[in-house]
Each structure stands twice: as C-alpha cells, then as structure tokens.
Amino acid sequence: MSFSKTKDRFFSFYETIASWLARRPRPIRRAVYSVFGTVLWGIYLLPGNKVRPTLVALAKHIGSSSPAKIYMGFVRNLFLGIDRLERVRHGFGAEIDDMLVIPESNRIEQLLDQKGFILVLPHVHGSFAMARGLSQVYPVMSLVRLTKNKKRADAQWNLYQQIGCDVLDVRNGDPTSVARKMLRKLKSGTIVVGVVDRIDNPPTGPTDETGDLVSALAFGERIGVTSWPARFAIKAGVPIVPATVEQTDTEIRLILGKTIVPTANMGTTTQDWMNELELLFRSYPEEWAFWLDKHWSRVLRKNLTE
C-alpha cells in the first residue's frame, strides 16, 4: 500500500472521531491516542514492511544505536502534533499559541528589519501549531498544497483558515498569481512558510523546469528537490532559513538552521538549504514525518544496502 493511500485511509478513520476527541479532557485524549500508537507499533513490527528497515537505515545515517527509540519519539510526537492541530481546529487555539518558544527570535526580527524571508520546513508533527503561533507575532503567509483527495482537501482548507495568517494554495492556484503574491509579500516584510521535503527522482540535468525540480544531494544520494525556494529568494533578494519544530509536553520550539543567502546559481542555493535541512533531520529525527515517504525511504536505504 502506498504512503498516500495509507494517509487517506488513516485520515478517513480519524476524521470520524476527531471532533469528539478534541473536546475531551487531556487524559481521555491521551488514552485514545495510545490505542492508535499501538497500531503504529504493530506496523513497525510487522514482517516484510519497509517502516523498520527505513528507520534502521535512518538510525545508521545519524549514528543512533536504537531505531526503536527514534520510533518511540516519532509516535509520541506524531500524536502530540495531531492533538494540538485538532485543538486549534475545534476552538482551543489560544492554549496552543502560548506554547510557542522561539530561541532565536532576535534573528527573526533582524531579518524582518530588511525584507521578508522564506522559512523552509520539512513535514514535521508540530508545523501547524508552530505556524499558528508564529502568525500571532509576525506577518506570515503559509504555502499549502491541498491534497487530491477531495474529502481531505476540504478538511485541510477549513483547518488552514484557523492558522491566523494568509494561506496560499500553490497546487491549485494560478501560477502567475501565486508568484506575484509571494514576491509582493516577501518584499513587504512577510515570512513565507513552506514545506519543502517532498522529493522526486533527480532530473537528468541540473534543473528540470517542467517538473519544478533541482538536482541536489541528501544522505549521500542524488535527489530531485523543489526549485521554488531558490527561485523566489533570488527574485525577491531575500534569504532562506531552514527550520524544524521540536515538541515537548509544554512547548512548541521553532529551531532555526543557518540563514542561506541566495546566489545567482539556483543549484548552489538549493544545495545550501538542503544541507541545513539534512542537519535538522539528523538532529531531530523523531520530529520528521517524511522518512516514511517512498522516495525518502529509498534514499535512506540505498547506499546502506548496496
């Protein structure tokens, strides 16, 4: 079964109880999530699946001796992120906003003194709650890609309206209008937030304009990475800041990587921010959801099995 179909089926099942669960006291919510967690552990232990081999490969890449420990943190933070997302969606956003911690808030303010900047994130469990909290403090525009599954797309759009900032659907919007709005926001001092770890097979050359891909290296393998962060950073003359989100029971921490100043070379700029993003993968593997993606799974396992 593909990762996309698994997500759609899991979403359909979860959506039937989400509204009820979000309004329950925390002990009840945690008990229900523990049941889902048991299911995920069953998948991890199921013979023949690629979850465990992928996690074993990831652990080797980052020098961890315990894939199971990473998975334990992954499962815990997955449901922590889902719980916070659903609390926001059902009217409890204020309690989530108060959890946001930005250790390098001074750096954000210094960057915004000039223009806006592009904040690039991987798929991490706490990204939605972080974006909502961030938008309470700074001007933010979130880039989203509505799924092809209509039921999940409708639910996603309703949810995105709770972030509290401008939301731009880059998959279904007119490309020219999307580009103009992004450039206008960046030049006016807005943080443009986008998820960038959706990868594909590498293009045959340095770039593939048709597929909006740039060739880059990650975990020692050649991959195809989205070109938009470098393209818009160069056009707007703004930096790119890779980041991740670290969750605890009481905090949602925005962790910033090194600020990337774009050059005229889109390939070099892309590789620079990908290098920083990989460092964040390695430092916070339990927060990264997309090691489960089929493309990342293949990348992680490839040079450890050949």
PyMOL commands that set and color helices and strands:
alter all, ss='L'
color gray80, all
select helices_A, chain A and resi 3-22+26-45+51-62+67-89+93-97+105-112+127-135+150-160+175-187+228-236+266-283+285-287+290-292+294-305
alter helices_A, ss='H'
color red, helices_A
select strands_A, chain A and resi 100-101+117-121+140-144+166-169+191-195+207-208+213-218+221-226+240-247+252-256
alter strands_A, ss='S'
color yellow, strands_A
deselect
rebuild
show_as cartoon
